[in-house]
Structure formats: structure tokens, C-alpha cells
Amino acid sequence: MALVERIYVHKSLYQQFVDGAVELVKQYKLGDPFDAATTMGPVAQPFVHSSFDSIPSLDSIAYS
């Protein structure tokens, strides 16, 4: 899976998209990337961390 930098969603679909994204993120299993049950391993690259910091709305989706 790759980091998606930008998603364009028409305003008429916005709430449906956000609700679906929240449900999807709630299903992520964080952990050891060598564990077959893990769906998201550690984010080790500094540029990726700065990408997360620059998208405040990602926090509201991920921690809802």
C-alpha cells in the first residue's frame, strides 16, 4: 500500500466518503510488518511523517 497524498471528493459525496474512510481505518491492524495479520507496519521514513503532519484532517479520520 502506498501513501496517498491527495484525494478529490465531490462535495455531494463528502460525508459518505469520510464515513467509509473512518470504517476502513478502524479495521487496520498495526504491528510487525512480518506478521501476516498486520495491515500497516511502522512508518520509518521522515518524509512520510512530515506528510502526515501536513494533513490535519487525517487525524480526525484515523482517531474517530
Secondary structure, 3 states (H helix, E strand, C coil): CCCCCCCCCCCCCHHHHHHHHHHHHHCCCECCCCCCCCCECCCCCHHHHHHHHCCHHHHHHHCC
